[in-house]
Amino acid sequence: MILHPIKPVYHEDSRILILGSFPSVRSREEGFFYGHPQNRFWRTLSHVFEDREPHTIEEKREFLLRHHVALWDVIASCEIEGSSDSTIRNVVPNDVHLILQAAPIARIFTNGKTAHRLYQQHLLPQTGREATCLPSTSPANAAWGQDRLDAAWQILKDAF
């Protein structure tokens, strides 16, 4: 079992919660979300919010808080081979009530189909709150170019 090593990012003004599945090997090594340079998460959010793309962990944290975005993952621990979502087994979910009780979250979004499926399976019964599935920003989602991702993720701007 691998434990999720990254604390959630949120504060009392967070209005949007974005949930991934589980951090990649690179993200676990760096100690922050979406650390692989090929992942388009930070580029996509910078386009959506028309803001400078953050690069350091502190810039990324400040970016999220400035735009009222909470960020975490569905999984607290699991068995996984490398960074491949398709190998995830024996899931123990995170307790997202930690965020939902601390912040006025208006909408929950999942980053990709795996995160969405895991949310539906493990967290929806706890929260009773539907999540909207957004296309994955992973480089494995090659069918979605940057412009198409940006367009789909624009929904964040209307979330609160």
DSSP file (Angstrom, degrees, kcal/mol; ACC not computed):
  #  RESIDUE AA STRUCTURE BP1 BP2  ACC     N-H-->O    O-->H-N    N-H-->O    O-->H-N    TCO  KAPPA ALPHA  PHI   PSI    X-CA   Y-CA   Z-CA
    1    1 A M              0   0    0      0, 0.0     2,-0.5     0, 0.0    78,-0.2   0.000 360.0 360.0 360.0 137.0    0.0    0.0    0.0
    2    2 A I  E     -A   78   0A   0     76,-3.2    76,-1.7     0, 0.0     2,-0.3  -0.946 360.0-140.0-110.3 129.0    1.2    3.5   -0.8
    3    3 A L  E     -A   77   0A   0     -2,-0.5    74,-0.2    74,-0.2    73,-0.1  -0.653  24.6-108.7 -87.2 142.7    0.0    6.3    1.3
    4    4 A H        -     0   0    0     72,-3.3    -1,-0.1    -2,-0.3    72,-0.0  -0.583  32.6-168.0 -68.1 120.0   -1.0    9.7   -0.2
    5    5 A P        +     0   0    0      0, 0.0     2,-0.5     0, 0.0    -1,-0.1   0.474  55.0  86.1 -94.1  -0.3    1.9   12.0    0.9
    6    6 A I        -     0   0    0     26,-0.0    26,-0.1     3,-0.0     3,-0.1  -0.866  69.6-134.7-111.1 129.4    0.4   15.4   -0.1
    7    7 A K        -     0   0    0     -2,-0.5     2,-0.0    24,-0.2     0, 0.0  -0.443  34.5 -99.2 -73.9 150.6   -1.9   17.4    2.2
    8    8 A P        -     0   0    0      0, 0.0     2,-0.5     0, 0.0    64,-0.2  -0.309  29.5-132.7 -66.3 154.8   -5.0   19.0    0.6
    9    9 A V  B     +C   71   0B   0     62,-2.4    62,-2.5    -3,-0.1     2,-0.3  -0.957  51.6 114.0-109.6 124.2   -4.9   22.6   -0.4
   10   10 A Y        -     0   0    0     -2,-0.5     2,-0.3    60,-0.2    60,-0.1  -0.958  33.5-167.9-171.2 165.0   -7.9   24.7    0.7
   11   11 A H    >   -     0   0    0     -2,-0.3     3,-2.1    54,-0.1    -2,-0.0  -0.910  50.4 -78.8-151.8-177.0   -9.0   27.6    3.0
   12   12 A E  T 3  S+     0   0    0      1,-0.3    87,-0.0    -2,-0.3     0, 0.0   0.606 126.4  52.7 -66.7 -10.9  -12.2   29.1    4.3
   13   13 A D  T 3  S+     0   0    0     90,-0.1    -1,-0.3    56,-0.1     2,-0.2   0.347  76.0 126.3-103.5   4.8  -12.8   30.9    0.9
   14   14 A S    <   +     0   0    0     -3,-2.1    55,-0.2     1,-0.2    54,-0.1  -0.448  26.4 170.3 -66.3 132.1  -12.5   27.8   -1.3
   15   15 A R        +     0   0    0     53,-3.0    91,-3.1     1,-0.2    92,-1.4   0.597  60.4  52.7-115.9 -20.9  -15.5   27.5   -3.6
   16   16 A I  E     -de  69 107B   0     52,-2.1    54,-3.9    89,-0.2     2,-0.5  -0.952  62.8-159.3-120.6 137.1  -14.4   24.7   -6.0
   17   17 A L  E     -de  70 108B   0     90,-2.2    92,-3.2    -2,-0.4     2,-0.5  -0.977   6.9-168.9-116.7 121.3  -13.0   21.3   -5.1
   18   18 A I  E     -de  71 109B   0     52,-2.7    54,-2.1    -2,-0.5     2,-0.5  -0.941   6.5-166.5-108.6 128.2  -11.0   19.5   -7.8
   19   19 A L  E     -de  72 110B   0     90,-2.6    92,-2.4    -2,-0.5    54,-0.3  -0.963   6.0-172.5-119.0 125.9  -10.2   15.9   -7.1
   20   20 A G  E     -d   73   0B   0     52,-2.0    54,-2.6    -2,-0.5    55,-0.2  -0.275  32.8-112.4 -92.6-170.3   -7.7   13.8   -8.9
   21   21 A S  S    S-     0   0    0      1,-0.3    54,-2.1    90,-0.2    -1,-0.1   0.931  77.3 -35.1 -88.7 -68.7   -7.3   10.0   -8.4
   22   22 A F  S    S-     0   0    0     52,-0.1    -1,-0.3    51,-0.1    54,-0.1  -0.971  71.3 -89.7-157.0 143.7   -3.8    9.6   -6.8
   23   23 A P        -     0   0    0      0, 0.0    10,-0.1     0, 0.0    50,-0.0  -0.264  41.9-118.1 -63.7 143.2   -0.5   11.4   -7.2
   24   24 A S     >  -     0   0    0      1,-0.1     4,-2.7     4,-0.0     5,-0.2  -0.193  32.5 -99.9 -67.0 167.8    1.9   10.2   -9.9
   25   25 A V  H  > S+     0   0    0      1,-0.2     4,-2.3     2,-0.2     5,-0.2   0.930 126.6  50.6 -54.7 -46.7    5.4    9.0   -8.9
   26   26 A R  H  > S+     0   0    0      1,-0.2     4,-2.4     2,-0.2    -1,-0.2   0.908 110.3  48.5 -61.2 -43.4    6.8   12.4   -9.9
   27   27 A S  H  >>S+     0   0    0      1,-0.2     4,-2.2     2,-0.2     5,-1.4   0.896 110.8  50.9 -64.6 -39.8    4.2   14.3   -7.8
   28   28 A R  H  <5S+     0   0    0     -4,-2.7    -1,-0.2     2,-0.2    -2,-0.2   0.892 111.5  48.4 -64.5 -38.1    4.9   12.1   -4.8
   29   29 A E  H  <5S+     0   0    0     -4,-2.3    -2,-0.2    -5,-0.2    -1,-0.2   0.899 116.2  42.6 -66.9 -40.7    8.6   12.8   -5.3
   30   30 A E  H  <5S-     0   0    0     -4,-2.4    -2,-0.2     2,-0.2    -1,-0.2   0.754 106.2-128.6 -77.7 -25.1    8.1   16.5   -5.5
   31   31 A G  T  <5S+     0   0    0     -4,-2.2     2,-0.3     1,-0.3   -24,-0.2   0.736  73.8  83.7  82.5  23.2    5.5   16.6   -2.7
   32   32 A F  S > <S-     0   0    0     -5,-1.4     3,-0.5    -6,-0.2    -1,-0.3  -0.991  82.9 -81.5-155.4 161.4    2.8   18.4   -4.6
   33   33 A F  T 3  S+     0   0    0     -2,-0.3    27,-0.0     1,-0.2    40,-0.0  -0.250 102.5   4.5 -66.1 142.8    0.0   17.8   -7.1
   34   34 A Y  T 3  S+     0   0    0      1,-0.1     8,-0.2     7,-0.0    -1,-0.2   0.907  73.8 157.9  52.6  54.4    0.5   17.5  -10.8
   35   35 A G    <   +     0   0    0     -3,-0.5    -1,-0.1   -11,-0.1    -2,-0.1   0.613  36.1 102.9 -83.9 -14.7    4.3   17.6  -10.6
   36   36 A H  S >  S-     0   0    0      1,-0.2     3,-1.6     2,-0.1   -12,-0.0  -0.565  71.4-138.6 -72.6 129.1    5.0   15.9  -13.9
   37   37 A P  T 3  S+     0   0    0      0, 0.0    -1,-0.2     0, 0.0    -2,-0.0   0.735 101.1  57.6 -62.6 -21.6    6.0   18.6  -16.5
   38   38 A Q  T 3  S+     0   0    0      2,-0.0     2,-0.2     0, 0.0    -2,-0.1   0.654  82.2 100.2 -82.6 -15.0    3.9   16.9  -19.2
   39   39 A N    <   -     0   0    0     -3,-1.6     3,-0.3     1,-0.1     4,-0.3  -0.547  63.7-153.3 -72.9 135.8    0.7   17.1  -17.1
   40   40 A R     >  +     0   0    0     97,-2.7     4,-2.9    -2,-0.2     5,-0.2   0.246  62.9 108.0 -96.2  12.7   -1.4   20.1  -18.4
   41   41 A F  H  > S+     0   0    0      1,-0.2     4,-2.5     2,-0.2     5,-0.2   0.942  83.2  39.7 -56.4 -54.2   -3.2   20.8  -15.1
   42   42 A W  H  > S+     0   0    0     -3,-0.3     4,-2.1    -8,-0.2    -1,-0.2   0.870 116.8  50.0 -69.6 -35.8   -1.4   24.0  -14.2
   43   43 A R  H  > S+     0   0    0     -4,-0.3     4,-1.9     2,-0.2    -1,-0.2   0.924 111.8  49.2 -64.8 -44.0   -1.3   25.3  -17.8
   44   44 A T  H  X S+     0   0    0     -4,-2.9     4,-2.7     1,-0.2    -2,-0.2   0.937 111.9  47.2 -62.8 -47.6   -5.1   24.6  -18.2
   45   45 A L  H  X S+     0   0    0     -4,-2.5     4,-2.7     1,-0.2    -1,-0.2   0.885 109.7  53.8 -62.6 -37.8   -6.0   26.4  -14.9
   46   46 A S  H  <>S+     0   0    0     -4,-2.1     5,-2.4    -5,-0.2     4,-0.3   0.881 111.6  45.9 -65.2 -35.5   -3.8   29.4  -15.8
   47   47 A H  H ><5S+     0   0    0     -4,-1.9     3,-0.7     3,-0.2    -2,-0.2   0.928 113.1  49.4 -69.6 -44.9   -5.7   29.6  -19.2
   48   48 A V  H 3<5S+     0   0    0     -4,-2.7    -2,-0.2     1,-0.2    -3,-0.2   0.928 119.9  35.9 -59.6 -47.1   -9.1   29.3  -17.5
   49   49 A F  T 3<5S-     0   0    0     -4,-2.7    -1,-0.2    -5,-0.2    -2,-0.2   0.367 105.8-126.4 -92.1   5.5   -8.4   31.9  -14.9
   50   50 A E  T < 5 +     0   0    0     -3,-0.7     2,-0.3    -4,-0.3    -3,-0.2   0.931  66.7 128.3  50.3  54.0   -6.4   34.1  -17.2
   51   51 A D      < -     0   0    0     -5,-2.4    -1,-0.2    -6,-0.1    -2,-0.1  -0.883  68.6 -79.7-135.3 162.0   -3.5   34.2  -14.8
   52   52 A R        -     0   0    0     -2,-0.3    -3,-0.0     1,-0.1    -5,-0.0  -0.387  53.4-106.3 -63.2 138.1    0.3   33.5  -15.0
   53   53 A E        -     0   0    0     -2,-0.1     2,-0.1     1,-0.1    -1,-0.1  -0.526  35.6-131.3 -69.0 126.5    1.1   29.7  -14.9
   54   54 A P        +     0   0    0      0, 0.0    -8,-0.1     0, 0.0    -1,-0.1  -0.486  28.7 174.6 -79.0 151.2    2.6   28.8  -11.5
   55   55 A H        +     0   0    0     -2,-0.1     2,-0.1   -13,-0.0   -13,-0.0   0.692  55.3  63.1-124.1 -42.4    5.8   26.8  -11.3
   56   56 A T  S  > S-     0   0    0      1,-0.1     4,-2.6     4,-0.0     5,-0.2  -0.439  86.8-112.2 -84.5 163.3    6.9   26.5   -7.7
   57   57 A I  H  > S+     0   0    0      1,-0.2     4,-2.6     2,-0.2     5,-0.2   0.922 119.9  49.8 -59.1 -43.4    4.9   24.7   -5.0
   58   58 A E  H  > S+     0   0    0      1,-0.2     4,-2.6     2,-0.2    -1,-0.2   0.910 110.5  49.4 -63.8 -41.8    4.3   28.0   -3.2
   59   59 A E  H  > S+     0   0    0      2,-0.2     4,-2.5     1,-0.2    -1,-0.2   0.906 112.1  49.2 -61.8 -41.2    3.2   29.7   -6.5
   60   60 A K  H  X S+     0   0    0     -4,-2.6     4,-2.3     2,-0.2    -2,-0.2   0.921 111.7  47.8 -64.6 -44.6    0.8   26.8   -7.1
   61   61 A R  H  X S+     0   0    0     -4,-2.6     4,-2.3     1,-0.2     5,-0.2   0.936 114.4  46.4 -61.4 -47.1   -0.6   26.9   -3.6
   62   62 A E  H  X S+     0   0    0     -4,-2.6     4,-2.7     1,-0.2    -2,-0.2   0.886 110.1  54.6 -63.2 -39.3   -1.1   30.7   -3.8
   63   63 A F  H  X S+     0   0    0     -4,-2.5     4,-1.6    -5,-0.2    -2,-0.2   0.945 109.7  46.8 -57.9 -50.4   -2.7   30.3   -7.3
   64   64 A L  H  <>S+     0   0    0     -4,-2.3     5,-3.0     1,-0.2     3,-0.2   0.935 115.1  44.8 -59.4 -49.0   -5.2   27.8   -6.0
   65   65 A L  H ><5S+     0   0    0     -4,-2.3     3,-1.5     1,-0.2    -1,-0.2   0.891 109.6  55.6 -65.9 -39.7   -6.2   29.9   -3.0
   66   66 A R  H 3<5S+     0   0    0     -4,-2.7    -1,-0.2     1,-0.3    -2,-0.2   0.842 113.0  42.8 -60.3 -33.6   -6.3   33.1   -5.0
   67   67 A H  T 3<5S-     0   0    0     -4,-1.6    -1,-0.3    -3,-0.2    -2,-0.2   0.217 116.0-114.2-100.6  15.0   -8.9   31.5   -7.3
   68   68 A H  T < 5 +     0   0    0     -3,-1.5   -53,-3.0     1,-0.2   -52,-2.1   0.821  65.7 147.9  60.7  35.9  -10.9   29.8   -4.5
   69   69 A V  E   < - d   0  16B   0     -5,-3.0     2,-0.4   -55,-0.2    -1,-0.2  -0.892  34.8-159.2-107.0 127.4   -9.9   26.3   -5.6
   70   70 A A  E     - d   0  17B   0    -54,-3.9   -52,-2.7    -2,-0.5     2,-0.4  -0.820  14.9-164.0 -97.1 145.1   -9.4   23.4   -3.2
   71   71 A L  E     +Cd   9  18B   0    -62,-2.5   -62,-2.4    -2,-0.4     2,-0.3  -0.993  25.4 123.0-138.6 131.1   -7.4   20.5   -4.5
   72   72 A W  E     - d   0  19B   0    -54,-2.1   -52,-2.0    -2,-0.4     2,-0.3  -0.864  47.3-101.1-159.1-167.4   -7.0   17.0   -3.3
   73   73 A D  E     - d   0  20B   0    -54,-0.3   -52,-0.2    -2,-0.3    21,-0.2  -0.906  19.1-126.2-128.2 157.9   -7.3   13.4   -4.5
   74   74 A V  S    S+     0   0    0    -54,-2.6    20,-3.0    -2,-0.3     2,-0.4   0.863  90.7  71.2 -66.8 -37.1  -10.0   10.8   -4.0
   75   75 A I  E     + B   0  93A   0    -54,-2.1     3,-0.1    18,-0.3    -2,-0.1  -0.695  47.2 179.7 -97.3 130.8   -7.5    8.2   -2.7
   76   76 A A  E    S-     0   0A   0     16,-3.3   -72,-3.3    -2,-0.4     2,-0.3   0.793  80.2  -8.0 -88.0 -36.8   -5.8    8.2    0.6
   77   77 A S  E    S+AB   3  92A   0     15,-1.7    15,-2.6   -74,-0.2    -1,-0.4  -0.982  71.9 145.5-157.7 154.2   -3.9    4.9    0.0
   78   78 A C  E     -A    2   0A   0    -76,-1.7   -76,-3.2    -2,-0.3     2,-0.5  -0.970  48.5 -92.1-168.9 174.4   -3.9    2.2   -2.6
   79   79 A E  E     + B   0  89A   0     10,-2.7    10,-2.4    -2,-0.3     2,-0.3  -0.922  51.8 164.3 -99.8 133.4   -1.8   -0.3   -4.5
   80   80 A I        -     0   0    0     -2,-0.5     2,-0.7     8,-0.2     8,-0.1  -0.994  37.2-131.9-151.6 143.6   -0.5    1.2   -7.7
   81   81 A E  S >  S-     0   0    0      3,-0.4     3,-1.8    -2,-0.3     2,-0.2  -0.883  74.3 -50.5 -98.7 114.4    2.1    0.3  -10.3
   82   82 A G  T 3  S-     0   0    0     -2,-0.7    -2,-0.0     1,-0.2     0, 0.0  -0.418 109.2 -39.3  61.5-123.7    4.1    3.4  -11.1
   83   83 A S  T 3  S+     0   0    0     -2,-0.2     2,-0.7   -59,-0.1    -1,-0.2   0.224  96.6 130.3-117.7  10.4    1.7    6.2  -12.0
   84   84 A S    X   -     0   0    0     -3,-1.8     3,-1.9     1,-0.2    -3,-0.4  -0.571  43.4-161.4 -80.0 112.0   -0.8    4.1  -14.0
   85   85 A D  G >  S+     0   0    0     -2,-0.7     3,-1.6     1,-0.3    -1,-0.2   0.803  89.1  68.0 -56.9 -29.8   -4.4    4.7  -12.9
   86   86 A S  G 3  S+     0   0    0      1,-0.3    -1,-0.3    -5,-0.1    -2,-0.1   0.659  97.3  53.1 -68.8 -13.2   -5.4    1.5  -14.6
   87   87 A T  G <  S+     0   0    0     -3,-1.9    -1,-0.3    -6,-0.2    -2,-0.2   0.406  77.2 128.6-100.2   1.8   -3.4   -0.5  -12.0
   88   88 A I    <   +     0   0    0     -3,-1.6     2,-0.3    -4,-0.2    -8,-0.2  -0.378  31.0 163.3 -64.3 129.4   -5.0    1.1   -8.9
   89   89 A R  E     +B   79   0A   0    -10,-2.4   -10,-2.7     1,-0.2    -2,-0.0  -0.942  47.0  26.5-141.0 162.5   -6.3   -1.5   -6.4
   90   90 A N  E    S-     0   0A   0     -2,-0.3     2,-0.2   -12,-0.2    -1,-0.2   0.927  77.8-160.2  51.0  58.5   -7.4   -1.8   -2.8
   91   91 A V  E     -     0   0A   0    -13,-0.1   -13,-0.2    -3,-0.1    -1,-0.2  -0.483  20.1-170.5 -75.6 133.0   -8.5    1.9   -2.5
   92   92 A V  E     -B   77   0A   0    -15,-2.6   -16,-3.3    -2,-0.2   -15,-1.7  -0.994  27.4-135.6-115.7 118.7   -8.9    3.6    0.8
   93   93 A P  E     -B   75   0A   0      0, 0.0   -18,-0.3     0, 0.0     2,-0.1  -0.333  11.7-112.6 -77.9 155.8  -10.6    7.0    0.1
   94   94 A N        -     0   0    0    -20,-3.0     2,-1.1   -21,-0.2     3,-0.1  -0.446  30.9-112.9 -73.2 156.9   -9.7   10.4    1.6
   95   95 A D    >   +     0   0    0      1,-0.2     3,-1.5    -2,-0.1     4,-0.3  -0.773  35.1 179.8 -93.5  91.7  -12.1   12.0    4.0
   96   96 A V  T >>  +     0   0    0     -2,-1.1     4,-2.6     1,-0.3     3,-1.0   0.593  67.5  85.3 -73.2  -8.6  -13.2   15.0    1.9
   97   97 A H  H 3> S+     0   0    0      1,-0.3     4,-2.5     2,-0.2     5,-0.3   0.819  77.2  70.9 -58.8 -27.7  -15.5   16.1    4.8
   98   98 A L  H <> S+     0   0    0     -3,-1.5     4,-0.5     1,-0.2    -1,-0.3   0.907 109.5  31.2 -51.4 -45.0  -12.3   17.8    6.1
   99   99 A I  H X> S+     0   0    0     -3,-1.0     4,-1.9    -4,-0.3     3,-0.6   0.898 116.6  56.3 -81.5 -44.6  -12.7   20.3    3.2
  100  100 A L  H 3< S+     0   0    0     -4,-2.6     5,-0.2     1,-0.3    -2,-0.2   0.792 110.5  45.6 -63.4 -28.0  -16.5   20.3    2.9
  101  101 A Q  H 3< S+     0   0    0     -4,-2.5    -1,-0.3    -5,-0.2    -2,-0.2   0.727 116.2  45.6 -83.9 -22.7  -16.9   21.3    6.5
  102  102 A A  H << S+     0   0    0     -3,-0.6    -2,-0.2    -4,-0.5    -1,-0.1   0.672 115.8  37.9 -94.4 -18.6  -14.2   24.0    6.4
  103  103 A A  S  < S-     0   0    0     -4,-1.9     2,-2.0   -90,-0.1   -90,-0.1  -0.959  79.9-114.4-138.2 149.7  -15.1   25.8    3.1
  104  104 A P        -     0   0    0      0, 0.0     2,-0.4     0, 0.0    -4,-0.1  -0.451  42.2-172.1 -81.3  68.2  -18.3   26.7    1.3
  105  105 A I        -     0   0    0     -2,-2.0   -89,-0.2    -5,-0.2   -90,-0.2  -0.476  12.5-178.5 -68.0 119.0  -17.6   24.4   -1.7
  106  106 A A        +     0   0    0    -91,-3.1     2,-0.3    -2,-0.4   -90,-0.2   0.822  66.4  15.6 -86.5 -35.3  -20.2   25.1   -4.4
  107  107 A R  E     -e   16   0B   0    -92,-1.4   -90,-2.2    49,-0.0     2,-0.4  -0.990  60.8-147.6-143.3 148.3  -19.1   22.5   -6.9
  108  108 A I  E     -e   17   0B   0     22,-0.5    24,-2.5    -2,-0.3     2,-0.3  -0.962  19.1-174.8-115.4 133.4  -17.0   19.4   -7.0
  109  109 A F  E     -ef  18 132B   0    -92,-3.2   -90,-2.6    -2,-0.4     2,-0.4  -0.939  13.1-147.1-125.6 148.2  -15.0   18.4  -10.1
  110  110 A T  E     -ef  19 133B   0     22,-2.5    24,-2.8    -2,-0.3     2,-1.2  -0.930  16.4-131.4-114.7 143.7  -13.0   15.3  -10.9
  111  111 A N  E    S- f   0 134B   0    -92,-2.4     4,-0.4    -2,-0.4   -90,-0.2  -0.732  75.7 -18.8 -94.6  88.7   -9.9   15.4  -13.1
  112  112 A G  S  > S-     0   0    0     22,-2.3     4,-1.8    -2,-1.2    22,-0.2  -0.145  83.9 -73.7 101.5 165.6  -10.6   12.5  -15.5
  113  113 A K  H  > S+     0   0    0      2,-0.2     4,-2.9     1,-0.2     5,-0.2   0.837 123.8  53.8 -68.5 -36.4  -12.7    9.4  -15.7
  114  114 A T  H  > S+     0   0    0      2,-0.2     4,-2.6     1,-0.2     5,-0.2   0.949 110.3  46.7 -66.1 -46.7  -10.7    7.3  -13.2
  115  115 A A  H  > S+     0   0    0     -4,-0.4     4,-2.3     1,-0.2    -1,-0.2   0.897 114.4  49.7 -59.5 -39.3  -11.0   10.0  -10.5
  116  116 A H  H  X S+     0   0    0     -4,-1.8     4,-2.9     2,-0.2     5,-0.2   0.934 110.5  48.0 -66.8 -45.8  -14.7   10.3  -11.3
  117  117 A R  H  X S+     0   0    0     -4,-2.9     4,-2.2     1,-0.2    -2,-0.2   0.923 114.1  47.1 -60.5 -43.6  -15.4    6.6  -11.1
  118  118 A L  H  X>S+     0   0    0     -4,-2.6     4,-2.9     2,-0.2     5,-0.6   0.868 111.2  51.8 -66.8 -36.5  -13.5    6.4   -7.8
  119  119 A Y  I  X>S+     0   0    0     -4,-2.3     5,-2.8    -5,-0.2     4,-2.0   0.954 110.9  47.6 -61.2 -49.8  -15.4    9.4   -6.5
  120  120 A Q  I  <5S+     0   0    0     -4,-2.9    -2,-0.2     1,-0.2    -1,-0.2   0.899 118.2  42.1 -58.6 -41.4  -18.8    7.8   -7.5
  121  121 A Q  I  <5S+     0   0    0     -4,-2.2    -1,-0.2    -5,-0.2    -2,-0.2   0.907 131.3  16.7 -74.3 -43.4  -17.8    4.5   -5.8
  122  122 A H  I  <5S+     0   0    0     -4,-2.9     4,-0.2    -5,-0.2    -3,-0.2   0.783 130.8  29.6-107.2 -31.9  -16.1    5.7   -2.6
  123  123 A L  I >X<S+     0   0    0     -4,-2.0     4,-2.9    -5,-0.6     3,-0.8   0.801 101.8  68.5-106.9 -33.2  -17.0    9.4   -1.9
  124  124 A L  H 3><S+     0   0    0     -5,-2.8     4,-3.0     1,-0.3     5,-0.2   0.904  99.6  54.1 -54.9 -42.8  -20.5   10.1   -3.3
  125  125 A P  H 34 S+     0   0    0      0, 0.0    -1,-0.3     0, 0.0    -2,-0.1   0.834 114.5  42.5 -61.1 -28.9  -22.1    7.7   -0.7
  126  126 A Q  H <4 S+     0   0    0     -3,-0.8    -2,-0.2    -4,-0.2    -3,-0.1   0.895 125.8  30.4 -79.5 -43.1  -20.3    9.8    2.0
  127  127 A T  H  < S-     0   0    0     -4,-2.9    -3,-0.2     2,-0.1     3,-0.1   0.804  81.5-147.2 -90.4 -31.0  -21.0   13.3    0.7
  128  128 A G     <  +     0   0    0     -4,-3.0     2,-0.5    -5,-0.4    -4,-0.1   0.647  61.1 122.6  68.6  13.6  -24.3   12.9   -1.2
  129  129 A R        -     0   0    0     -6,-0.2    -1,-0.2    -5,-0.2    -2,-0.1  -0.933  61.1-129.7-115.6 126.6  -22.9   15.5   -3.6
  130  130 A E        -     0   0    0     -2,-0.5   -22,-0.5    -3,-0.1     2,-0.4  -0.350  19.4-148.2 -68.4 150.7  -22.5   14.9   -7.3
  131  131 A A        -     0   0    0    -24,-0.1     2,-0.5   -15,-0.1   -22,-0.2  -0.923  10.0-129.4-118.9 148.0  -19.2   15.7   -9.0
  132  132 A T  E     -f  109   0B   0    -24,-2.5   -22,-2.5    -2,-0.4     2,-0.5  -0.851  22.1-133.6 -97.1 128.6  -18.7   16.9  -12.6
  133  133 A C  E     -f  110   0B   0     -2,-0.5   -22,-0.2   -24,-0.2   -20,-0.1  -0.718  21.8-168.9 -86.5 122.7  -16.2   14.9  -14.6
  134  134 A L  E     -f  111   0B   0    -24,-2.8   -22,-2.3    -2,-0.5   -18,-0.1  -0.790  35.7 -90.6-104.2 153.0  -13.7   17.0  -16.5
  135  135 A P        -     0   0    0      0, 0.0    -1,-0.1     0, 0.0     6,-0.0  -0.368  53.9 -97.3 -63.7 141.4  -11.3   15.6  -19.2
  136  136 A S        -     0   0    0    -25,-0.1     8,-0.1     1,-0.1   -24,-0.1  -0.276  18.9-151.0 -62.4 139.6   -8.0   14.5  -17.7
  137  137 A T        +     0   0    0     -3,-0.1   -97,-2.7   -26,-0.0   -96,-0.2   0.399  59.9 121.9 -87.5   1.2   -5.1   16.8  -18.0
  138  138 A S  S >  S-     0   0    0    -99,-0.2     3,-1.7     1,-0.1   -99,-0.1  -0.281  74.5-124.3 -63.4 146.8   -2.7   13.8  -18.0
  139  139 A P  T 3  S+     0   0    0      0, 0.0     3,-0.1     0, 0.0    -1,-0.1   0.733 110.2  71.2 -63.6 -19.4   -0.4   13.4  -21.0
  140  140 A A  T 3  S+     0   0    0      1,-0.2     2,-1.4     2,-0.1     3,-0.2   0.725  82.3  73.7 -67.2 -20.1   -2.0   10.0  -21.4
  141  141 A N    X   +     0   0    0     -3,-1.7     3,-1.5     1,-0.2    -1,-0.2  -0.461  59.3 153.6 -90.3  62.5   -5.2   11.8  -22.6
  142  142 A A  T 3   +     0   0    0     -2,-1.4    -1,-0.2     1,-0.3    -2,-0.1   0.683  57.4  73.9 -68.7 -19.3   -3.6   12.6  -25.9
  143  143 A A  T 3  S+     0   0    0     -3,-0.2     2,-0.7     1,-0.1    -1,-0.3   0.730  88.2  70.4 -66.9 -20.3   -7.0   12.8  -27.7
  144  144 A W  S <  S-     0   0    0     -3,-1.5    -1,-0.1    -8,-0.1    -3,-0.1  -0.870  74.4-158.4-103.9 108.7   -7.6   16.2  -25.9
  145  145 A G     >  -     0   0    0     -2,-0.7     4,-2.4     1,-0.1     5,-0.2  -0.258  35.6 -97.7 -73.5 170.9   -5.4   19.0  -27.2
  146  146 A Q  H  > S+     0   0    0      1,-0.2     4,-2.9     2,-0.2     5,-0.2   0.896 122.2  51.2 -60.9 -43.3   -4.7   22.0  -25.0
  147  147 A D  H  > S+     0   0    0      1,-0.2     4,-2.1     2,-0.2    -1,-0.2   0.905 111.6  47.8 -62.3 -40.9   -7.4   24.2  -26.7
  148  148 A R  H  > S+     0   0    0      2,-0.2     4,-2.2     1,-0.2    -1,-0.2   0.902 112.4  49.1 -66.9 -41.6  -10.0   21.5  -26.2
  149  149 A L  H  X S+     0   0    0     -4,-2.4     4,-2.6     2,-0.2    -2,-0.2   0.944 109.9  51.8 -60.6 -48.3   -9.0   21.0  -22.6
  150  150 A D  H  X S+     0   0    0     -4,-2.9     4,-0.6     1,-0.2    -2,-0.2   0.905 110.0  49.3 -55.7 -43.7   -9.1   24.8  -21.9
  151  151 A A  H >< S+     0   0    0     -4,-2.1     3,-0.8     1,-0.2     4,-0.2   0.917 112.8  46.3 -64.2 -44.0  -12.6   25.0  -23.4
  152  152 A A  H >< S+     0   0    0     -4,-2.2     3,-0.9     1,-0.2    -1,-0.2   0.877 111.7  51.3 -66.7 -37.4  -13.9   22.0  -21.3
  153  153 A W  H >< S+     0   0    0     -4,-2.6     3,-2.0     1,-0.2     4,-0.3   0.531  82.4  91.5 -80.3  -5.8  -12.4   23.4  -18.1
  154  154 A Q  G XX  +     0   0    0     -3,-0.8     3,-1.7    -4,-0.6     4,-0.5   0.741  66.7  81.8 -58.6 -21.6  -14.0   26.8  -18.6
  155  155 A I  G X4 S+     0   0    0     -3,-0.9     3,-0.9     1,-0.3    -1,-0.3   0.764  76.4  71.4 -56.5 -24.9  -16.9   25.5  -16.5
  156  156 A L  G X4 S+     0   0    0     -3,-2.0     3,-1.4     1,-0.2    -1,-0.3   0.866  89.7  59.2 -59.4 -35.8  -14.8   26.3  -13.4
  157  157 A K  G <4 S+     0   0    0     -3,-1.7     3,-0.3    -4,-0.3    -1,-0.2   0.763 108.8  43.8 -66.4 -24.9  -15.3   30.0  -14.0
  158  158 A D  G << S+     0   0    0     -3,-0.9    -1,-0.3    -4,-0.5    -2,-0.2   0.293  86.6  97.7-100.1   8.9  -19.1   29.6  -13.7
  159  159 A A    <         0   0    0     -3,-1.4    -1,-0.2    -4,-0.2    -2,-0.1   0.656 360.0 360.0 -78.8 -15.4  -19.0   27.3  -10.7
  160  160 A F              0   0    0     -3,-0.3    -1,-0.2    -4,-0.2    -2,-0.1   0.396 360.0 360.0-146.9 360.0  -19.6   29.9   -8.1
